[in-house]
Structure formats: C-alpha cells, structure tokens
Amino acid sequence: MTVELYSSQPIPEQRAQPPTEQPQAPTERRNPRTVDIDRQSSLELLRTLHAEDALVPDEVAAALPQLAVAVDLAVTALGEGGRVHYFGAGTSGRLALLDAVELGPTYALPGGVFVPHQAGGPSDLLHSAEGAEDDADAGVAAAADSVQGRDVALGLSASGRTPYVRGALGAAHRAGAATVLLTSNPAARPDATVDVLVAVDTGPEAVAGSTRMKAGTAQKLMLTAFSTAVMVRTGRTYSNLMVDMVAGNAKLRARTVTILAEATGLDAARCAEVLAAAGGELKTALVSVLGEVGVVEARRALAGGDGHVRRALDALR
C-alpha cells in the first residue's frame, strides 16, 4: 500500500455522535499541574510537558507483570503457528501499526504475523475519522474476519472502553483467541472477553483528553517492550544482537559483518568470508563459528533448536 503523506483530498466530514453518560476517564480530567500552561513561555511550557512525560515510565513499570503474561501468550501463539493482532483507534491504532510494520526489517518477521487493525480502516492513518472508534460492529467484523483460535488479540484503548476495540476483543474471545487490553484507565472493568488487563495509571493529560500525550507514550513503551520481548523469546536475537534482520541494503549487509565480529571476536575480513560461505545467513554463520562446525551442520542445529542460536549451540556441545 502506498501512503501519500500530503494529500489535497478534503478530510471527510464526521457525523456527530450522541453524548454518553459514561464516567469520565482519568485521561479526560483536568490536570491541576498544567492549568497555567497558556501563560508560560515556550521553555517553561516544554519543561511542564516533560515533567508530565517523566511520570510515565514508572507507571509502565508497575504494569510489567501483567504485560509479561501477554508476552507469554504471544510466544505460545507464535510457536503454534498463530498470529498477534493489534486493534486500536486513532493514536492507539497508528502506534500499533508502526510497531507491527517495523518488526519485519528488524527481525525478518514474515508479513501477517503481527497484524494491525485500525478503526476506520487505512484512510484513518492520514485523515482522522474520530467517529470510527464508536463502531463496535466494525471491531467485531474486523476480528471475525481474521482472528483464529490460536491467535492473540491485543486491544489498545486509553479509556479502556473504546467500542471498536471492545467489539474486536469480544469477537476474538468468541473465536477462542487469547485477549489482552492495554489501557491508561486503572478503573477499567474488563468483562469475560478480556483475559489479561494491562492498566497503566498515566493520570490526567497535560491537555485534558489529549491521549496522544502521556497515554500514547505509555502505549508506545508497552508495545515496543511487548513485541521486542516476543522477538527475543522466539529466538530472533543472540544475546542483545539482532541476528534475524533483513540485510536489504549495503548498510545492513555491513552491519551483519559487524554483528558477527562482535559475537565471535573474529576480524571483519574473516567474518565476511564466513557469511559468504553461509549464503549471507547470519545465524548460520554465527553457529558455524561458535559451534566450530560446518555450514550444513550449523543449519541442522538451528532447525532442531527452532531457530534459537543458543539452543543450537547447546545441542552441539
């Protein structure tokens, strides 16, 4: 899909939605620390915003035990041939798309393993369709068309009650998939369709209701931590080195040589030779050098270890 960043097409008019009587989410409340931001200088304002952002990491840390459960569910799902689906609206969905797309070049993850779903469809990535988040039926349809029983469905909703997201999680649950809800509302009440609730108490935003700020930062931290942990747990790194990346340009091909040198202690020239003998396969070259075996045996060991370098090396010892 080609995305045109600057478009002359008008933003579609959104239909007004009827008001609801739902209790105010924490992110929608006024922040007593920022009531005078419109009186501040640029530097003072930036310092105020930064102080609010600085509160987010500690709140994310408090939710890591629940996020770890989600990681384990995803690792199991991928090991059984399942997929991970992200469901979000607005900022949440765009962050999810960014996270899913970047896993391909970084970890050589095949397309369609991490699947982002955006309320309002692809057009909402450029033109905000605020009313789309209220369409629970669209969420149901998106999940019913794609989620299977061995998958994991992860919904992102700052308030914890976005109809599109909750509809999708409900349909995923009925399909037999594991379901996870990431929210910035510690008072969110999960129903039987949510297996894991990951609630981060980011509190009121600097600008009331602007959840692209602290709530968005928390979602970005959780998403990248979640997906990175899943990639590490499924053997797509060796130590803290990317050994499954797609070397699609000269810079990345040079990077594979550097990674092999860092992991083995060999000089760059020798690493280039080993990589060439391994057909450019970094994992194969790595196991061949560290396991002191030929390329064929290195590939066999990796296959027996489900692609994990450490498992392959343990089998060779």
C-alpha positions in Angstrom: 0.0 0.0 0.0 1.4 3.4 -1.0 0.8 6.1 1.6 0.7 9.7 0.4 1.8 11.9 3.3 0.5 15.1 1.8 -2.9 14.9 0.2 -5.1 17.5 -1.3 -8.2 15.5 -0.6 -10.5 17.0 1.9 -10.9 15.3 5.3 -14.3 13.5 5.3 -16.9 15.2 7.5 -17.6 13.2 10.6 -21.2 12.5 11.7 -22.0 13.8 15.2 -22.2 11.1 17.8 -24.8 11.2 20.6 -23.4 12.1 24.0 -23.0 9.3 26.5 -23.2 9.3 30.3 -20.1 7.2 30.9 -17.9 8.2 33.8 -15.0 10.5 32.9 -11.8 8.6 32.2 -8.7 9.7 34.1 -7.1 11.0 30.9 -10.0 13.3 30.3 -9.8 15.1 33.7 -8.1 18.5 34.1 -4.6 18.3 35.3 -4.0 20.7 38.3 -0.3 20.9 37.4 -0.9 22.3 34.0 -3.8 24.8 34.4 -1.5 27.8 33.6 0.3 26.4 30.6 -1.2 29.0 28.3 0.6 31.7 30.4 4.0 30.0 30.2 7.0 30.8 27.9 8.0 28.2 25.4 10.8 26.9 27.6 8.5 26.8 30.7 5.8 25.0 28.7 8.2 22.4 27.4 9.5 21.8 30.9 6.0 21.3 32.2 5.2 18.8 29.4 8.4 17.0 30.0 7.7 16.7 33.7 4.4 15.1 32.9 6.0 12.7 30.4 8.6 11.8 33.0 5.9 10.2 35.2 5.0 7.6 32.6 7.9 5.1 32.8 7.4 4.3 36.5 3.7 3.7 35.8 4.5 1.4 32.9 6.9 -0.5 35.2 4.1 -1.2 37.7 2.2 -2.9 34.9 5.0 -5.1 33.6 3.9 -8.3 35.5 0.6 -8.2 33.5 2.4 -7.3 30.3 4.7 -10.4 30.8 1.6 -12.6 30.8 0.7 -11.1 27.4 4.2 -11.8 26.1 4.0 -15.5 27.2 0.6 -15.8 25.5 2.1 -14.4 22.3 5.2 -16.6 22.4 2.9 -19.6 22.8 0.7 -18.5 19.9 3.6 -17.9 17.5 5.0 -21.3 18.5 1.8 -22.9 17.4 1.6 -21.0 14.1 -0.7 -18.3 15.4 -0.6 -14.6 15.0 -0.8 -11.4 17.1 -3.5 -8.9 16.2 -3.5 -5.3 17.3 -6.8 -3.4 17.5 -6.8 0.4 18.1 -8.5 3.7 17.2 -6.8 7.0 16.5 -3.4 7.4 18.0 -3.5 3.9 19.5 -4.1 2.2 16.2 -1.3 4.3 14.5 1.2 3.4 17.2 0.2 -0.3 16.8 0.7 -0.1 13.0 4.2 1.5 13.5 5.2 -1.3 15.9 3.9 -4.1 13.7 5.5 -2.8 10.5 8.9 -2.3 12.0 9.2 -6.0 13.1 9.8 -7.1 9.5 13.1 -5.4 8.7 14.4 -5.6 12.3 13.7 -9.3 12.9 12.9 -10.8 9.5 9.4 -11.5 10.7 7.2 -12.6 7.8 4.3 -10.3 6.9 1.0 -11.2 8.5 2.4 -12.5 11.8 1.7 -9.2 13.7 -1.5 -7.8 12.2 -2.6 -4.2 13.0 -6.3 -3.2 12.7 -7.2 0.4 12.7 -10.8 1.7 13.3 -11.9 3.5 10.2 -9.5 1.4 8.0 -6.3 2.6 6.2 -7.7 6.0 5.4 -7.8 6.9 9.1 -4.0 6.7 9.2 -3.9 10.1 7.3 -7.4 11.6 7.9 -8.7 11.2 11.4 -12.1 9.5 11.5 -13.0 10.2 15.1 -16.4 8.5 14.9 -14.9 5.2 13.8 -13.9 4.4 17.3 -17.6 4.2 18.3 -18.4 1.5 15.8 -18.4 -1.7 17.8 -19.8 -3.7 14.9 -16.8 -2.8 12.8 -14.5 -4.1 15.5 -16.5 -7.3 15.6 -16.3 -7.7 11.9 -12.5 -7.0 11.8 -11.8 -9.7 14.4 -14.3 -12.2 13.0 -12.7 -11.9 9.5 -9.2 -12.5 10.7 -8.7 -13.8 14.3 -8.4 -17.6 14.8 -8.4 -19.6 18.0 -4.6 -20.0 18.2 -4.1 -16.2 17.9 -3.7 -13.4 20.4 -5.8 -10.2 20.1 -4.4 -7.1 21.8 -6.6 -4.1 22.1 -5.4 -0.6 22.9 -7.7 1.9 24.4 -6.7 4.8 26.6 -10.1 4.9 28.3 -10.5 1.1 28.3 -13.9 1.3 26.8 -13.5 2.2 23.1 -16.4 0.4 21.4 -14.4 -0.6 18.3 -11.7 -2.2 20.5 -14.1 -3.9 22.9 -16.1 -5.2 20.0 -13.0 -6.7 18.4 -11.9 -8.3 21.7 -15.3 -9.8 22.2 -15.3 -11.4 18.7 -11.7 -12.6 19.2 -12.7 -14.2 22.5 -15.6 -16.0 20.9 -13.2 -17.3 18.3 -11.1 -18.9 21.0 -8.2 -16.5 20.9 -6.4 -15.1 24.0 -7.3 -11.4 24.5 -5.4 -8.6 26.1 -6.5 -5.0 26.8 -3.9 -2.2 27.2 -5.4 0.9 28.8 -4.5 4.1 30.8 -7.6 3.7 32.9 -6.9 1.8 36.1 -10.6 1.8 36.8 -11.3 0.0 33.5 -13.6 -3.0 34.2 -12.7 -6.0 31.9 -15.5 -8.4 31.2 -15.3 -12.1 30.4 -13.9 -11.3 26.9 -10.6 -9.9 28.3 -8.1 -12.5 29.5 -5.4 -10.0 30.5 -5.8 -6.4 31.6 -2.7 -4.2 31.4 -3.7 -0.9 33.1 -1.2 2.0 33.3 -2.2 4.8 35.5 -0.9 7.8 33.5 -3.4 10.2 35.1 -4.8 13.3 33.6 -3.1 14.6 30.4 -1.3 17.9 30.3 -4.0 19.0 27.9 -7.2 17.4 29.1 -8.2 14.4 26.9 -5.2 14.6 24.5 -4.3 10.9 24.8 -1.6 11.2 22.2 0.5 12.6 25.0 1.1 10.5 28.2 -1.3 7.7 27.3 0.3 7.5 23.9 3.7 7.5 25.4 2.7 4.6 27.7 1.3 2.7 24.8 4.5 3.2 22.7 6.6 1.9 25.6 4.4 -1.1 26.2 4.1 -2.0 22.5 7.8 -1.9 21.8 8.6 -3.7 25.0 5.9 -6.3 24.3 7.0 -7.0 20.7 10.7 -6.9 21.4 10.3 -9.4 24.3 8.3 -11.7 22.0 11.0 -11.5 19.3 13.7 -12.2 21.9 11.8 -15.1 23.4 11.2 -16.6 19.9 14.9 -16.7 19.2 15.3 -13.7 16.9 18.3 -12.3 18.8 21.5 -13.8 20.1 22.4 -12.0 23.4 21.4 -8.4 22.6 22.3 -8.7 18.9 19.8 -8.7 16.0 20.6 -11.9 14.2 17.4 -12.2 12.1 17.3 -8.8 10.5 16.8 -8.4 6.7 20.1 -7.2 5.2 18.4 -5.5 2.3 20.9 -2.7 1.7 24.7 -2.1 1.8 24.5 -0.6 5.3 22.7 -3.6 6.7 25.0 -6.0 5.0 27.9 -4.3 6.6 26.0 -4.5 9.9 25.8 -8.3 9.6 29.6 -8.4 9.4 29.9 -6.1 12.4 27.4 -8.2 14.4 29.2 -11.4 13.6 32.5 -9.8 14.6 31.0 -8.6 17.9 29.6 -12.0 18.7 32.7 -14.1 17.7 35.7 -11.8 18.1 36.8 -12.5 14.5 38.1 -9.7 12.3 35.8 -8.2 9.7 37.6 -9.9 6.7 37.1 -13.4 8.2 33.5 -12.6 9.1 32.8 -11.6 5.6 34.2 -14.9 4.4 32.1 -16.9 6.8 29.0 -15.1 5.9 29.6 -15.7 2.2 30.1 -19.4 2.9 26.8 -19.4 4.8 24.9 -17.7 1.9 24.6 -14.5 3.9 22.7 -16.3 6.7 23.9 -14.5 9.9 22.5 -17.1 12.3 24.1 -20.0 10.3 27.5 -18.2 10.2 27.2 -17.5 14.0 26.5 -21.1 14.9 29.2 -22.3 12.5 31.9 -20.2 14.2 30.8 -20.5 17.8 29.9 -24.2 17.4 33.0 -24.9 15.4 31.0 -26.8 12.7 30.4 -26.6 9.0 27.5 -24.7 7.5 25.4 -27.7 6.9 25.6 -28.9 10.5 25.0 -25.4 11.7 21.8 -25.2 9.7 20.7 -28.6 11.0 21.4 -27.5 14.6 19.4 -24.3 14.1 16.5 -26.3 12.7 16.5 -28.6 15.6 16.5 -25.6 18.0 13.6 -23.8 16.3 15.9 -21.1 15.1 17.3 -20.2 18.5 21.1 -19.7 18.3 21.7 -20.7 22.0 19.6 -23.9 21.6 21.6 -24.8 18.5 24.9 -24.2 20.3 23.8 -26.2 23.4 22.9 -29.1 21.1 26.4 -29.0 19.6 28.2 -29.1 22.9 
